[in-house]
Amino acid sequence: MIGKTIFKIERREAGYLAQVLSVVIALIISLIISAGLIASSGANVSGALGALFKGSLGSKDAFFETLVQASPIILTGLAMAIAFRGKVWNIGGEGQFFAGALATAWICMNMSNLPQPLLIIVVVLASMIAGGIWGFIPGVLKAKLGISEIIVTVMMNYIMQYFVSYLLNGPWQGKGDHFLQTPRFAESTYLPTFFDSRIHLGFWLALILVAAIYILLWKTPLGYEIRAVGDNPTTSKYKGISINLVVMSVMALSGAIAGLAGGTELAGLHHRLRLDISTGYGYTGILIALLGRLSPIGVIPAAVFFGALVNGSTSMQIRYDVPVALVYSIQGIVIVILLIADALTKYRIRRVHNVG
């Protein structure tokens, strides 16, 4: 009798040592593949990899710049982590980021005469409210009409980006300016910086929010409901948890955090609204959330690692003329290998039985 082998993918509990080991192995594999790609381009492998390290962590200035790069993706990663914890698939971080930046730009252009402490508070609140509203809309559509939040959030990314493009090509464009950008904001609107570097207040707000979201998820009734819905929506419903309320709350909170990323990035670094203030931070936040295992605390090392990768890759490109396409490929390879290692650590394939 010819049998048919049946396999099943099942979750397994991996210890702390196994998780650390999987990351180390993934980084070694990524390093080997990256070295091969660099060699194929004709660049000096040891020099390029040395520049990757020195450009990200090799000096105080390099480390500070890595933290600057990590700041917005700590926030977008945190935004995605809290949404995914509740099994709400928010893919709209990019649009919510720009919603926060849009609100911040309006504040900076129209309220620059406010005292700086008050202006900072207004910027933070306005960016979070704008991002929260942009996240709340797909949350309501999901909860009340059953419309997929994935489709709605993706489409709303385009709506927001085209709206920003319209403003920068018309009402908000600087007089005589041929670039799609607002006039530079007054210095009174700049967020404070620290350590004689580009690290701005947004980095510290991100760390505060990480702690706040951790407390929310593990120390409050709402956090329990979010985690319960994420683990088993059906059981949660029978326990009396309002699934719709959790979905709307999670989407609003996730959008607010992503909006804050946009507001602080604009007021802390760029000081004028442009379409390139984000290099895909909303989408990168999804990777950061997954690498951080949907943990608020795990988001920090994941974001710092990615910030180091971006910062170091730029140094590698400048010093050793590594092609920019290869730089992006190396970043993608590292992330993909890490995600594969994470999946292999958390799941296994088991043969169930033979049929035939």
C-alpha positions as CSV (number, residue, x, y, z in Angstrom):
1,M,0.0,0.0,0.0
2,I,1.4,3.4,-1.0
3,G,1.2,5.9,1.9
4,K,1.1,9.6,1.9
5,T,3.1,11.5,4.5
6,I,1.4,14.4,6.2
7,F,3.3,17.2,7.8
8,K,2.1,19.9,10.2
9,I,3.6,23.2,11.1
10,E,3.3,23.8,14.8
11,R,4.5,26.4,17.3
12,R,7.2,25.5,19.8
13,E,8.5,27.2,22.9
14,A,12.1,28.3,22.3
15,G,14.3,29.2,25.3
16,Y,16.2,32.4,25.6
17,L,19.5,30.7,24.6
18,A,18.0,29.3,21.5
19,Q,16.6,32.7,20.5
20,V,20.0,34.4,21.0
21,L,21.7,31.6,19.1
22,S,19.3,31.9,16.2
23,V,20.1,35.7,15.9
24,V,23.9,35.0,16.0
25,I,23.7,32.3,13.3
26,A,21.4,34.6,11.2
27,L,23.9,37.4,11.4
28,I,26.9,35.2,10.5
29,I,24.9,33.9,7.4
30,S,24.0,37.4,6.5
31,L,27.6,38.5,6.8
32,I,28.8,35.7,4.5
33,I,26.2,36.5,1.9
34,S,26.9,40.2,2.1
35,A,30.7,39.6,1.8
36,G,30.1,37.6,-1.4
37,L,28.0,40.4,-2.9
38,I,30.6,43.0,-2.0
39,A,33.3,40.9,-3.6
40,S,31.2,40.4,-6.7
41,S,31.0,44.2,-7.1
42,G,34.8,44.5,-7.0
43,A,34.9,46.4,-3.8
44,N,37.3,45.7,-0.9
45,V,35.4,43.2,1.3
46,S,37.2,43.8,4.6
47,G,37.4,47.5,4.1
48,A,33.7,47.8,3.3
49,L,32.6,45.7,6.2
50,G,34.9,47.7,8.5
51,A,33.3,50.9,7.2
52,L,29.9,49.3,7.9
53,F,30.9,48.9,11.6
54,K,32.8,52.2,12.0
55,G,30.0,54.1,10.3
56,S,27.5,52.8,12.7
57,L,29.1,52.1,16.1
58,G,32.8,52.9,15.6
59,S,32.7,56.3,17.3
60,K,30.6,58.4,19.6
61,D,29.3,60.5,16.7
62,A,28.6,57.4,14.6
63,F,26.7,55.9,17.5
64,F,24.6,59.0,18.1
65,E,23.8,59.2,14.4
66,T,22.6,55.6,14.6
67,L,20.3,56.5,17.4
68,V,19.0,59.4,15.2
69,Q,18.2,56.9,12.5
70,A,16.6,54.6,15.0
71,S,14.3,57.2,16.5
72,P,11.4,57.2,14.0
73,I,11.4,53.4,13.5
74,I,11.3,52.8,17.3
75,L,8.0,54.7,17.1
76,T,6.6,53.1,13.9
77,G,7.8,49.7,15.2
78,L,6.0,50.3,18.5
79,A,2.9,51.4,16.6
80,M,2.9,48.2,14.5
81,A,3.7,46.0,17.5
82,I,0.7,47.1,19.5
83,A,-1.6,46.7,16.5
84,F,-0.3,43.2,15.7
85,R,-0.6,42.2,19.3
86,G,-4.3,42.6,18.9
87,K,-4.2,40.8,15.5
88,V,-5.2,44.0,13.8
89,W,-3.1,44.3,10.6
90,N,-2.2,48.0,10.4
91,I,-0.3,48.5,7.2
92,G,-0.9,52.2,7.2
93,G,2.0,53.4,9.3
94,E,3.4,55.4,6.3
95,G,0.1,57.4,5.9
96,Q,-0.2,57.9,9.7
97,F,3.4,59.1,9.8
98,F,2.6,61.7,7.2
99,A,-0.6,62.7,8.9
100,G,1.4,63.5,12.0
101,A,4.0,65.4,9.9
102,L,1.2,67.3,8.2
103,A,-0.3,68.5,11.5
104,T,3.2,69.4,12.8
105,A,3.9,71.4,9.6
106,W,0.7,73.4,10.0
107,I,1.6,74.1,13.7
108,C,5.1,75.2,12.8
109,M,4.0,77.5,10.0
110,N,1.2,79.2,11.9
111,M,2.0,79.0,15.6
112,S,5.8,79.6,15.7
113,N,5.3,82.6,18.1
114,L,4.2,80.3,21.0
115,P,6.7,79.8,23.9
116,Q,8.8,76.8,23.0
117,P,7.7,74.5,25.9
118,L,4.0,75.1,24.9
119,L,4.8,74.7,21.2
120,I,6.5,71.3,21.9
121,I,3.4,70.1,23.7
122,V,1.1,71.3,20.9
123,V,3.3,69.6,18.3
124,V,3.2,66.3,20.2
125,L,-0.5,66.4,20.8
126,A,-1.4,67.5,17.2
127,S,0.8,64.9,15.6
128,M,-0.7,62.1,17.7
129,I,-4.2,63.3,17.2
130,A,-3.8,63.5,13.4
131,G,-2.1,60.1,13.2
132,G,-4.7,58.7,15.6
133,I,-7.6,59.9,13.4
134,W,-6.0,58.5,10.3
135,G,-5.7,55.1,12.1
136,F,-9.1,55.3,13.7
137,I,-10.9,55.5,10.3
138,P,-9.9,52.0,9.1
139,G,-10.5,50.8,12.6
140,V,-14.1,51.9,12.5
141,L,-14.6,50.4,9.0
142,K,-13.2,47.1,10.2
143,A,-15.2,47.1,13.4
144,K,-18.6,48.3,12.0
145,L,-18.6,47.1,8.4
146,G,-16.1,44.2,8.4
147,I,-13.9,45.9,5.8
148,S,-10.3,44.6,5.7
149,E,-8.0,46.9,7.5
150,I,-5.2,45.8,5.3
151,I,-6.8,47.1,2.2
152,V,-8.1,50.3,3.8
153,T,-4.8,51.2,5.4
154,V,-2.8,50.6,2.3
155,M,-5.1,52.8,0.2
156,M,-5.0,55.5,2.9
157,N,-1.3,55.6,2.6
158,Y,-1.7,56.7,-1.0
159,I,-4.4,59.2,-0.2
160,M,-2.2,60.9,2.4
161,Q,0.9,61.0,0.3
162,Y,-1.0,62.4,-2.7
163,F,-2.6,65.0,-0.5
164,V,0.8,66.0,0.9
165,S,2.1,66.2,-2.7
166,Y,-0.8,68.5,-3.6
167,L,0.0,70.8,-0.7
168,L,3.7,70.9,-1.5
169,N,2.9,71.6,-5.2
170,G,0.6,74.4,-4.4
171,P,-0.8,76.1,-1.2
172,W,2.2,75.2,1.0
173,Q,5.1,75.5,-1.5
174,G,7.6,78.3,-0.8
175,K,7.4,81.3,-3.1
176,G,9.8,80.9,-6.0
177,D,10.8,77.4,-4.8
178,H,11.1,74.8,-7.6
179,F,11.1,71.9,-5.1
180,L,8.1,70.3,-3.5
181,Q,8.6,71.6,0.0
182,T,7.4,74.1,2.5
183,P,9.5,77.1,3.5
184,R,11.9,76.4,6.3
185,F,10.3,76.7,9.7
186,A,11.3,79.2,12.3
187,E,14.1,78.1,14.7
188,S,11.6,78.5,17.6
189,T,9.8,75.4,16.3
190,Y,12.9,73.1,16.5
191,L,12.9,70.3,19.0
192,P,15.7,70.5,21.5
193,T,18.8,68.4,20.7
194,F,21.2,66.7,23.1
195,F,24.9,65.8,23.5
196,D,26.0,68.2,20.8
197,S,24.5,65.9,18.2
198,R,21.4,65.5,16.1
199,I,19.7,63.4,18.8
200,H,16.5,65.3,19.5
201,L,13.6,65.1,21.9
202,G,11.8,62.6,19.7
203,F,14.3,59.9,20.7
204,W,13.5,60.3,24.4
205,L,9.7,60.5,23.7
206,A,10.1,57.2,21.9
207,L,11.7,55.5,24.9
208,I,9.0,56.9,27.2
209,L,6.3,55.6,25.0
210,V,8.0,52.1,24.9
211,A,7.7,52.0,28.7
212,A,4.2,53.4,28.6
213,I,3.0,50.8,26.1
214,Y,4.7,48.0,28.0
215,I,2.7,49.1,31.1
216,L,-0.5,49.4,29.1
217,L,-0.2,45.9,27.6
218,W,0.8,44.0,30.7
219,K,-0.5,46.0,33.6
220,T,-3.9,47.4,32.5
221,P,-7.4,45.9,31.7
222,L,-7.2,47.3,28.1
223,G,-3.8,45.7,27.6
224,Y,-5.2,42.3,28.8
225,E,-8.1,42.6,26.3
226,I,-5.7,43.5,23.5
227,R,-3.5,40.5,24.2
228,A,-6.6,38.2,24.7
229,V,-8.1,39.2,21.4
230,G,-4.7,38.7,19.7
231,D,-4.4,35.2,21.2
232,N,-8.0,34.0,20.6
233,P,-10.7,36.4,19.4
234,T,-13.5,33.7,19.7
235,T,-12.7,33.0,23.3
236,S,-12.4,36.7,24.1
237,K,-15.8,37.3,22.7
238,Y,-17.3,34.7,25.0
239,K,-15.5,36.3,27.9
240,G,-17.4,39.5,27.3
241,I,-14.6,41.5,25.6
242,S,-15.8,43.9,22.9
243,I,-13.8,42.9,19.9
244,N,-15.0,46.0,18.0
245,L,-13.9,48.4,20.8
246,V,-10.5,46.7,21.0
247,V,-10.0,47.0,17.2
248,M,-10.9,50.7,17.1
249,S,-8.8,51.5,20.2
250,V,-5.8,49.6,18.9
251,M,-6.0,51.3,15.5
252,A,-6.3,54.8,17.0
253,L,-3.4,54.2,19.4
254,S,-1.2,52.6,16.7
255,G,-1.9,55.6,14.4
256,A,-1.2,58.1,17.1
257,I,2.2,56.6,17.8
258,A,3.1,56.5,14.1
259,G,1.8,60.2,13.8
260,L,4.2,61.1,16.6
261,A,7.0,59.6,14.6
262,G,6.2,61.9,11.7
263,G,5.8,65.0,13.9
264,T,9.1,64.5,15.8
265,E,11.0,63.6,12.7
266,L,9.8,66.8,11.0
267,A,10.3,69.2,14.0
268,G,13.5,67.5,15.2
269,L,15.4,67.0,12.0
270,H,14.0,68.3,8.7
271,H,12.3,71.6,9.7
272,R,10.4,71.7,6.4
273,L,7.8,69.3,5.0
274,R,9.0,67.2,2.0
275,L,7.9,63.9,0.6
276,D,11.3,62.4,1.4
277,I,11.2,63.0,5.1
278,S,10.3,59.3,5.3
279,T,12.4,56.5,3.7
280,G,9.5,54.1,4.2
281,Y,9.5,54.3,8.0
282,G,5.9,53.1,8.2
283,Y,6.7,49.9,6.3
284,T,10.0,49.5,8.1
285,G,8.1,49.6,11.4
286,I,6.4,46.3,10.4
287,L,9.8,44.6,10.1
288,I,10.9,46.2,13.4
289,A,7.8,44.9,15.2
290,L,8.4,41.4,13.9
291,L,12.1,41.4,14.7
292,G,11.2,42.7,18.2
293,R,8.7,39.8,18.6
294,L,5.8,42.3,19.0
295,S,7.4,43.4,22.4
296,P,7.6,47.1,23.2
297,I,11.0,46.5,24.7
298,G,12.1,44.2,21.9
299,V,11.4,47.1,19.4
300,I,14.4,49.1,20.8
301,P,17.3,46.8,19.9
302,A,15.6,45.9,16.6
303,A,15.3,49.6,15.7
304,V,18.8,50.4,16.8
305,F,20.2,47.5,14.8
306,F,18.4,48.6,11.7
307,G,19.5,52.2,12.3
308,A,23.1,51.0,12.6
309,L,22.7,49.0,9.4
310,V,21.4,52.1,7.5
311,N,24.0,54.4,9.0
312,G,26.9,52.0,8.4
313,S,25.7,51.1,4.9
314,T,25.9,54.8,4.0
315,S,29.5,55.0,5.2
316,M,30.3,51.8,3.2
317,Q,28.9,53.4,0.1
318,I,30.8,56.6,0.5
319,R,34.2,55.2,1.5
320,Y,34.4,52.1,-0.7
321,D,32.1,53.0,-3.6
322,V,29.8,50.1,-2.9
323,P,26.8,50.5,-5.4
324,V,23.7,51.9,-3.7
325,A,21.6,49.0,-5.1
326,L,24.0,46.6,-3.3
327,V,23.7,48.6,-0.1
328,Y,19.9,48.2,-0.1
329,S,20.3,44.5,-1.0
330,I,22.5,44.0,2.0
331,Q,20.0,45.7,4.3
332,G,17.2,43.5,2.9
333,I,19.3,40.3,3.2
334,V,20.0,40.9,6.8
335,I,16.4,41.5,7.6
336,V,15.1,38.5,5.7
337,I,17.6,36.1,7.2
338,L,16.8,37.3,10.7
339,L,13.0,36.8,10.0
340,I,13.7,33.3,8.6
341,A,15.7,32.4,11.7
342,D,13.0,33.8,13.9
343,A,10.4,31.7,12.2
344,L,12.5,28.5,12.4
345,T,13.0,29.1,16.1
346,K,9.3,29.6,16.9
347,Y,7.9,26.9,14.6
348,R,8.7,23.4,13.5
349,I,7.5,20.9,10.9
350,R,6.3,17.6,12.3
351,R,5.2,14.5,10.6
352,V,1.8,13.6,11.8
353,H,1.0,10.3,10.2
354,N,0.8,8.3,7.0
355,V,-2.4,8.0,5.0
356,G,-2.9,5.3,2.4
